[in-house]
Amino acid sequence: MSITVYRKAHFNAAHRLCKEGWDDAKNLTVFGKCSNPNYHGHNYELEVGVTGDVDRETGFLIDLKILKKIIKEEVEDSFDHKNLNLEVPEFKTLNPTVENIAMVIWNKLNDRLSDKYMVTVKLFETPRNFVVFTG
């Protein structure tokens, strides 16, 4: 029988939605004010779900201290107070939409966790706009 545990985290980051090769006018038409050449920021809220079977010996699905450490190293240390376009290698050629950010986070976390877990990333860009990615 599977169970899911969740860990919340947050980070603040700036980004610009744009497509290289498009001029500012076309980027503005497609991405609106999110294409501001001077960037804009968000207070991202992250929920990470880990699904699997409870270990009969420990009673844990996963030690939440370990999950907290992985999220800090892979997400908070990498993204917090950064300009995603300029400072985060994954977004040098990838448009940092909330969808792409969630997928990058999922890949980073999934690479660090055992294959016995299913990982879910729920990322809020604003209180009303969020995505869920399960791989």
C-alpha positions in Angstrom: 0.0 0.0 0.0 1.5 3.3 -1.1 1.5 6.6 0.9 2.7 10.1 0.0 4.6 12.5 2.2 5.1 16.1 1.4 7.7 18.7 2.1 7.2 22.4 1.5 9.9 24.9 0.5 10.1 28.3 -1.1 12.5 30.4 -3.1 12.6 33.9 -4.5 13.8 34.3 -8.1 13.8 36.6 -11.0 13.3 35.6 -14.6 12.3 36.8 -18.1 10.1 34.8 -20.4 11.4 35.2 -23.9 12.5 33.2 -26.9 15.9 33.9 -28.3 15.8 35.1 -31.8 12.5 37.0 -31.3 12.6 40.7 -31.0 11.2 42.5 -27.9 7.9 43.2 -29.7 7.2 39.6 -30.5 8.2 38.5 -27.0 5.9 41.1 -25.6 3.0 39.8 -27.8 3.5 36.2 -26.7 4.7 36.5 -23.1 3.2 39.9 -22.1 4.7 41.8 -19.2 6.6 38.6 -18.2 9.0 39.4 -21.1 10.2 42.6 -19.5 13.9 42.9 -20.6 14.8 44.0 -17.1 13.3 40.8 -15.6 10.7 40.4 -12.8 10.5 38.2 -9.7 8.3 35.7 -7.9 8.0 34.2 -4.5 7.8 30.6 -5.5 6.2 28.1 -3.2 7.1 24.4 -3.7 5.5 21.2 -2.5 7.4 18.0 -3.1 5.5 14.7 -2.8 7.3 11.4 -2.4 5.1 8.3 -2.9 6.1 4.8 -2.0 5.8 2.1 0.6 6.4 2.6 4.3 9.5 0.8 5.6 8.2 -1.7 8.2 11.3 -1.4 10.3 11.4 2.4 10.6 7.8 3.3 10.0 9.1 6.0 7.5 8.4 6.3 3.8 11.4 8.6 3.7 13.3 10.4 6.4 12.1 13.9 6.1 15.4 15.3 7.2 17.0 13.7 4.1 14.2 15.1 1.8 14.7 18.5 3.4 18.5 18.4 2.7 18.0 17.3 -0.9 15.5 20.1 -1.6 17.8 22.6 0.0 20.8 21.5 -2.0 19.0 21.0 -5.3 16.4 23.8 -5.3 16.9 26.4 -2.6 20.7 26.7 -2.9 20.5 26.7 -6.7 17.5 29.0 -7.3 16.9 31.3 -4.3 17.6 34.9 -4.9 19.0 34.2 -8.4 18.2 35.4 -11.8 17.1 32.2 -13.4 18.0 33.2 -17.0 21.5 34.4 -16.1 22.6 32.4 -13.1 21.0 28.9 -13.3 22.7 26.7 -15.9 19.6 24.8 -16.8 17.9 28.0 -18.1 20.8 29.2 -20.2 18.9 27.8 -23.2 15.5 26.8 -21.6 12.8 29.4 -21.2 12.2 29.6 -17.4 8.4 29.2 -17.5 6.8 27.8 -14.4 6.3 24.6 -16.3 10.0 24.3 -17.2 11.1 25.3 -13.7 8.9 22.5 -12.2 10.3 19.9 -14.7 13.9 21.0 -13.9 13.2 20.7 -10.2 11.6 17.3 -10.7 14.6 16.0 -12.6 17.0 17.3 -10.0 15.1 15.7 -7.1 14.3 12.5 -9.0 18.0 12.0 -9.8 18.8 12.2 -6.0 16.1 9.9 -4.8 15.8 6.2 -4.9 13.9 4.6 -7.8 11.5 3.1 -5.2 9.9 6.5 -4.9 7.5 8.4 -7.2 8.2 12.2 -7.1 5.6 14.9 -7.6 6.4 18.6 -7.8 3.8 21.3 -7.3 5.2 24.7 -7.9 3.2 27.9 -7.2 4.4 30.9 -9.2 1.7 33.0 -7.6 -1.0 32.0 -5.1 -3.4 31.4 -8.1 -1.0 30.1 -10.8 0.7 26.7 -10.3 1.7 23.5 -12.0 2.0 19.9 -10.9 4.6 17.6 -12.6 4.9 13.9 -11.9 7.5 12.9 -14.5 
